[in-house]
């Protein structure tokens, strides 16, 4: 059962800083406007810059904090995690003529990683080459449903049970679910990536040249 399917009056939430407790039940919930995740209300104010509830954003931070303690997760899955969360929390409406930069970057990142097998380092290098959006970039319509999994599933499989393997498996499944939710825009995202990155996406990021020894 996904966290978003649980009864609103009794929803589990991870509280790693509370000694002796990993899951607690609380009453009063919030619903994340981006992914639909329902979590116990923390009383924190929402940040207008994010299409996410404070509780969802806080859980995302805890998931990232768990990954930072494991070099392999940072190396292999940090960028995929960032892109999955950003794509799942794309705003429904965007003002102006330009697409949201975080969403465009996230979708290109998911396309490169999941459809072309790019590594996290290669995706980061691609993001650096993309530059800032202009009016030639496509306006990407946010899907009505942003994926069957949320960051809660990643926390439940990884950080809540202290499982590096569970975290890794869940991140990959979550990113794939989010990318599938954007299926209507796959062609537009692939075309954008091709146009902006030309034929360089299959090249790994360059390593610094070693200094000559004297």
PAMI-990325 format. One record per residue (C-alpha): residue number from 1; residue in three letters; chain; x, y, z. Coordinates in nm, 3 decimals, padded with zeros to 5 digits, m for minus. Each point is the difference from the previous one (the first is absolute). Layout:
PAMI-990325
 seq type mol       u       v       w
 NUM  ALA   A       X       Y       Z
...
END
This chain:
PAMI-990325
 seq type mol       u       v       w
   1  UNK   A  00.000  00.000  00.000
   2  UNK   A  00.133  00.343 m00.087
   3  UNK   A  00.014  00.269  00.268
   4  UNK   A m00.245  00.211 m00.196
   5  UNK   A m00.262 m00.275  00.030
   6  UNK   A m00.002 m00.009  00.380
   7  UNK   A m00.277  00.144  00.214
   8  UNK   A  00.063  00.372  00.061
   9  UNK   A m00.048 m00.024  00.378
  10  UNK   A  00.268 m00.262  00.050
  11  UNK   A  00.300  00.029 m00.228
  12  UNK   A  00.349 m00.129  00.080
  13  UNK   A  00.297  00.230 m00.026
  14  UNK   A  00.366 m00.065  00.056
  15  UNK   A  00.158  00.194  00.285
  16  UNK   A  00.367 m00.106  00.005
  17  UNK   A  00.102  00.258  00.258
  18  UNK   A m00.243 m00.129  00.257
  19  UNK   A  00.178 m00.266  00.205
  20  UNK   A m00.165 m00.340  00.004
  21  UNK   A m00.252  00.073 m00.274
  22  UNK   A  00.011 m00.054 m00.375
  23  UNK   A m00.372  00.021 m00.079
  24  UNK   A m00.253  00.196  00.200
  25  UNK   A m00.372  00.057 m00.059
  26  UNK   A m00.134  00.351  00.023
  27  UNK   A m00.328  00.172 m00.075
  28  UNK   A m00.036  00.298 m00.232
  29  UNK   A  00.156 m00.026 m00.342
  30  UNK   A  00.108  00.201 m00.299
  31  UNK   A m00.017 m00.104 m00.364
  32  UNK   A  00.294  00.082 m00.225
  33  UNK   A m00.124  00.196 m00.304
  34  UNK   A  00.268 m00.156 m00.219
  35  UNK   A m00.008 m00.373  00.073
  36  UNK   A m00.316 m00.038  00.210
  37  UNK   A  00.188 m00.144  00.298
  38  UNK   A m00.189  00.037  00.329
  39  UNK   A  00.210  00.041  00.313
  40  UNK   A m00.061  00.121  00.356
  41  UNK   A m00.006  00.378  00.014
  42  UNK   A  00.318  00.154  00.139
  43  UNK   A m00.128  00.354  00.032
  44  UNK   A  00.273  00.128 m00.231
  45  UNK   A m00.106  00.265 m00.254
  46  UNK   A  00.003 m00.097 m00.368
  47  UNK   A  00.271  00.144 m00.223
  48  UNK   A m00.161  00.170 m00.302
  49  UNK   A  00.306 m00.085 m00.211
  50  UNK   A m00.076 m00.371  00.021
  51  UNK   A m00.303 m00.197 m00.111
  52  UNK   A  00.038 m00.220  00.308
  53  UNK   A m00.134 m00.014  00.352
  54  UNK   A  00.251  00.086  00.275
  55  UNK   A m00.034 m00.355  00.128
  56  UNK   A  00.077 m00.159 m00.338
  57  UNK   A  00.299  00.231 m00.047
  58  UNK   A  00.126 m00.085  00.348
  59  UNK   A m00.028 m00.374 m00.071
  60  UNK   A  00.190  00.052 m00.325
  61  UNK   A  00.276  00.167  00.199
  62  UNK   A  00.015 m00.297  00.237
  63  UNK   A  00.025 m00.240 m00.294
  64  UNK   A  00.283  00.203 m00.146
  65  UNK   A  00.167  00.014  00.341
  66  UNK   A m00.003 m00.379  00.020
  67  UNK   A  00.156 m00.027 m00.347
  68  UNK   A  00.276  00.246  00.089
  69  UNK   A  00.137 m00.252  00.250
  70  UNK   A  00.059 m00.251 m00.282
  71  UNK   A  00.246  00.091 m00.274
  72  UNK   A m00.148 m00.241 m00.252
  73  UNK   A m00.346  00.150  00.034
  74  UNK   A  00.135  00.351 m00.046
  75  UNK   A  00.207 m00.098 m00.302
  76  UNK   A m00.262 m00.210 m00.177
  77  UNK   A m00.340  00.130  00.108
  78  UNK   A  00.016  00.356  00.135
  79  UNK   A m00.075  00.165 m00.336
  80  UNK   A m00.275 m00.249 m00.079
  81  UNK   A m00.160  00.075  00.338
  82  UNK   A  00.016  00.375 m00.057
  83  UNK   A m00.151 m00.030 m00.348
  84  UNK   A m00.275 m00.240  00.108
  85  UNK   A m00.111  00.231  00.281
  86  UNK   A  00.009  00.312 m00.217
  87  UNK   A m00.195 m00.163 m00.284
  88  UNK   A m00.260 m00.139  00.240
  89  UNK   A m00.050  00.343  00.156
  90  UNK   A m00.028  00.202 m00.319
  91  UNK   A m00.242  00.292  00.033
  92  UNK   A m00.338 m00.042 m00.167
  93  UNK   A  00.007  00.351 m00.138
  94  UNK   A  00.306  00.200 m00.105
  95  UNK   A m00.009  00.374 m00.056
  96  UNK   A  00.172  00.156 m00.300
  97  UNK   A  00.121 m00.148 m00.324
  98  UNK   A  00.285 m00.214  00.133
  99  UNK   A m00.017 m00.350  00.152
 100  UNK   A  00.109 m00.037  00.361
 101  UNK   A  00.375 m00.059 m00.010
 102  UNK   A m00.005 m00.262  00.277
 103  UNK   A m00.265 m00.204 m00.183
 104  UNK   A  00.173  00.014 m00.337
 105  UNK   A  00.332 m00.099  00.155
 106  UNK   A m00.164 m00.279  00.200
 107  UNK   A m00.178 m00.150 m00.300
 108  UNK   A  00.309  00.012 m00.218
 109  UNK   A  00.188 m00.163  00.287
 110  UNK   A m00.255 m00.281  00.028
 111  UNK   A  00.001 m00.050 m00.376
 112  UNK   A  00.378 m00.024 m00.014
 113  UNK   A  00.025 m00.230  00.300
 114  UNK   A m00.292 m00.232 m00.068
 115  UNK   A m00.022 m00.008 m00.381
 116  UNK   A  00.367  00.046 m00.088
 117  UNK   A  00.177 m00.149  00.301
 118  UNK   A  00.190  00.315  00.096
 119  UNK   A  00.174  00.004  00.337
 120  UNK   A m00.063  00.263  00.264
 121  UNK   A  00.322  00.178 m00.093
 122  UNK   A m00.093  00.001 m00.368
 123  UNK   A m00.343  00.144  00.081
 124  UNK   A  00.155  00.275  00.212
 125  UNK   A  00.239  00.084 m00.283
 126  UNK   A m00.295  00.013 m00.240
 127  UNK   A m00.186  00.237  00.230
 128  UNK   A  00.299  00.232 m00.003
 129  UNK   A m00.003  00.006 m00.381
 130  UNK   A m00.372  00.067 m00.027
 131  UNK   A  00.008  00.363  00.111
 132  UNK   A m00.311  00.194  00.093
 133  UNK   A m00.344 m00.045 m00.161
 134  UNK   A m00.106  00.221 m00.287
 135  UNK   A m00.319  00.024 m00.204
 136  UNK   A  00.113 m00.281 m00.230
 137  UNK   A m00.026 m00.252  00.283
 138  UNK   A m00.331 m00.193  00.001
 139  UNK   A m00.264  00.068  00.260
 140  UNK   A m00.034 m00.337  00.173
 141  UNK   A m00.348 m00.073  00.136
 142  UNK   A  00.004 m00.143  00.350
 143  UNK   A m00.192 m00.331  00.011
 144  UNK   A m00.310 m00.036  00.214
 145  UNK   A  00.168 m00.283  00.193
 146  UNK   A  00.371  00.021  00.071
 147  UNK   A  00.080 m00.367  00.067
 148  UNK   A m00.112 m00.288  00.218
 149  UNK   A  00.297  00.032  00.236
 150  UNK   A  00.118  00.289  00.217
 151  UNK   A  00.301  00.089  00.212
 152  UNK   A m00.177 m00.181  00.285
 153  UNK   A  00.053 m00.330 m00.180
 154  UNK   A  00.371  00.074 m00.022
 155  UNK   A  00.016  00.083  00.371
 156  UNK   A m00.195 m00.314  00.091
 157  UNK   A  00.228 m00.224 m00.205
 158  UNK   A  00.325  00.165  00.102
 159  UNK   A  00.046  00.244  00.283
 160  UNK   A m00.280 m00.129  00.222
 161  UNK   A  00.154 m00.348  00.005
 162  UNK   A  00.364  00.106 m00.050
 163  UNK   A  00.026 m00.179 m00.335
 164  UNK   A  00.237  00.132 m00.265
 165  UNK   A m00.117 m00.261 m00.251
 166  UNK   A m00.365  00.078  00.072
 167  UNK   A  00.063  00.372 m00.051
 168  UNK   A  00.174 m00.061 m00.331
 169  UNK   A m00.273 m00.227 m00.134
 170  UNK   A m00.277  00.237  00.108
 171  UNK   A  00.166  00.308 m00.152
 172  UNK   A  00.028 m00.172 m00.338
 173  UNK   A m00.362 m00.120  00.014
 174  UNK   A m00.124  00.342  00.113
 175  UNK   A  00.187  00.182 m00.278
 176  UNK   A m00.137 m00.243 m00.257
 177  UNK   A m00.356  00.052  00.128
 178  UNK   A  00.036  00.378 m00.018
 179  UNK   A  00.145 m00.018 m00.351
 180  UNK   A m00.287 m00.224 m00.114
 181  UNK   A m00.247  00.257  00.133
 182  UNK   A  00.152  00.252 m00.244
 183  UNK   A m00.044 m00.237 m00.298
 184  UNK   A m00.192  00.259 m00.202
 185  UNK   A  00.308  00.225  00.003
 186  UNK   A  00.269 m00.263 m00.064
 187  UNK   A  00.046  00.093 m00.366
 188  UNK   A  00.023  00.372  00.078
 189  UNK   A  00.252 m00.058  00.277
 190  UNK   A  00.214 m00.227 m00.218
 191  UNK   A m00.005  00.256 m00.281
 192  UNK   A  00.099  00.276  00.242
 193  UNK   A  00.289 m00.209  00.131
 194  UNK   A  00.117 m00.080 m00.353
 195  UNK   A m00.013  00.363 m00.109
 196  UNK   A  00.172  00.145  00.305
 197  UNK   A  00.261 m00.268  00.050
 198  UNK   A  00.065 m00.097 m00.364
 199  UNK   A  00.209 m00.319 m00.004
 200  UNK   A  00.178  00.051  00.330
 201  UNK   A m00.236 m00.184  00.237
 202  UNK   A  00.177 m00.330 m00.052
 203  UNK   A  00.332  00.141  00.115
 204  UNK   A  00.095 m00.022  00.371
 205  UNK   A  00.097  00.321  00.173
 206  UNK   A  00.361  00.084 m00.067
 207  UNK   A  00.252 m00.060  00.272
 208  UNK   A  00.249  00.270  00.093
 209  UNK   A  00.338 m00.043 m00.167
 210  UNK   A  00.268 m00.119  00.240
 211  UNK   A  00.263  00.251  00.087
 212  UNK   A  00.342 m00.079 m00.141
 213  UNK   A  00.254 m00.120  00.246
 214  UNK   A  00.328  00.179  00.029
END
